[in-house]
Amino acid sequence: MNGLQRDVRASELSVRDLTRLIRRDQLEAVRRSVFIAIPVNILLGLTGTLVAFYAGLGRAGATWFAISLSINLARAGLCKAPLGGLLLTIDTSPEQAVAHEREIERQLRLASFAAFASGLVWAFVPTLCEGLTSASTTFYLVVTCGITAGSVTHGIAFARVPLCFITLPLLSTAACLVYAGGLENDCLAGTVLLYLLALARSAIESEKVFRRASRSKHEASAAARAAAAAHAGEAALAEEMRRRATHDDLTGLLNRAGFAHAAEAQPCDPGETRCLLLLDLDGFKTVNDIYGHQMGDRVLIEVGRRLRDSLPPDATAARLGGDEFALLYDPQQSGLEPSVVAERLIEAVAVPFGTVEIGRLGVSIGIQSAHTTSITQMLSCADEALYSAKSAGRNSYRMFDANLRAQRDMRRDSGRDLSKALVEEVLTVWFQPIFNQDGSTIAGLEALVRWQHPQHGWIPPGDIIAAAANAGLTESLLRFILERVCGLMSLLQELGLSQVRVAMNVSPREMAQLSVDAIVLRRLEELALPPSGLEIEITEETALGIDVIQDKLLRLADAGVRMALDDFGVGYASLASLRQLHAGRIKIDRSLVTGLSQSRDKNVMVQAVLNLGASLGLEVVAEGVETSDDLSALQSLECPFVQGYHLGRPMPLSDLIPMLSASRAAA
């Protein structure tokens, strides 16, 4: 039972519990009052014995006192005996409570029986004064009335005890007075009986008052405990809500909000270096897909445990969400270099996870060390390093450095400036020729977006596409490129080179999010351009989400637009997806072409792709031809189309026009 449950239990007081507590209070009060009254009883008994000696009844007095003393000592022993388990506690079980209740009742019965025995002894007082007829009668009457009144006065908690004590002595006195005869004695006997009734009523009423007081006391205590329990419950609930707001329920580590708060709250002296490690699990998605999300949760819990075990002293760890974790520590205080901590974490995660295949899981780490208290800025830098580490392969780490800072600044500025660049047409579209097997006749042109940023120079096409996605300009960029492609298609028609197709690249994000089919076909129709003059290149990555884009590709293919699968041979495409993508052309990835003349393995793979294309009726283009040797190797393999810097670099339209004119003249 936890603390909160005990507090709630303490605040709950049933009728039976209240009765038990009142009964316990009665027993304790009886023990105290009887123990206080015993010395008085003994002294009065000794005085009566001395009077009996004086009256010549020493033997009877001594016998009476000995019996009275024995009973009084027994009563004192009962009062001093330990209560043991009679005190009810918060954790008392119902069975124990019933046993305690029975024991309390037994103790009260013993106290009542002992009082009755003592009263019985005092009922024989008349034997010390010849049945209340001797000269000492008045003394014994006063003593009897006094000790019975005192018994009732002290025994206010439990009426049965004083009643057991006073009844026999007073009845014995009344009986002796009646037996002695005479009007005066009869009247005195009646007075004793009235006195007995008055004492009995007083004892009963006193017990009622005591029980009401005891009830009020315990109800007030229960109310106080209830208030304390409610306060404790509210405090515990507030603490639990605070913990949930700042901690991850699955791993018990801090969450993103808790990590940010803890990091910002840590004191950081000027010039002090803090190190942030941002971790992302490699292969975690496949664990969820293959083993299920329950196993994925167990993996995350285990990673959290291993992370805690590998922490430097005074480090702060968190699960930021999904399979991303973070660690913040002071390298100077711990004496551990970031590289050492990163390698330790990589080794910890590499340990096999139960039924998960060995080597399926790994971790990539981005590291940022800085003299700053801004955790947001550090996370941004560490995220840049993490992206670079994941690009380099699994189980690796990367420090955020000047090169990564330049890349981050370039992406940030390009995202900020892209809209203006589109409006002012600072972006351009260059075209790279695709040649026939002879390496001189133009068979097609590939459109490539170019942007020379005023601060960062030439921006890579992939970064332009990413900047457009981040800035919400994906469709604007697509329309910009399409417009330049359509312009070149019009020029080719004017030059009589309508057989030369123009290809434009469409990213997976564009294909999935935009109505590429509607945008392209509508623009071709508006400009009266034949769809057969356009080719759309999609990467193998797009093939992963083929169900989402298949209808768009089918509509484009049905209209006559040619589909080409880019980067073939290094990605995800299957034979079935080639048909689903309605591909008419595949482009062999440059990694298989570069160094082809010196690699037998690459020759085998390129030949396999060429055979596949011939079997399926697909055109094959080898891109990335950088040397004459590679071109000769492709020609020997009878590759129908080639593309690369050795044959022709991407160029603006102004430089392309003379080449097209020459090609027309040759034709």
PyMOL commands that set and color helices and strands:
alter all, ss='L'
color gray80, all
select helices_A, chain A and resi 3-11+15-54+58-80+84-86+94-123+125-128+137-154+160-180+183-246+256-265+284-291+293-309+331-334+338-350+375-392+402-423+461-470+474-494+508-513+516-526+531-533+540-559+575-580+590-593+596-598+600-616+628-636+653-666
alter helices_A, ss='H'
color red, helices_A
select strands_A, chain A and resi 274-282+316-321+324-329+362-370+397-399+428-436+442-450+452-453+457-458+501-506+534-539+562-568+583-588+619-623+641-643
alter strands_A, ss='S'
color yellow, strands_A
deselect
rebuild
show_as cartoon
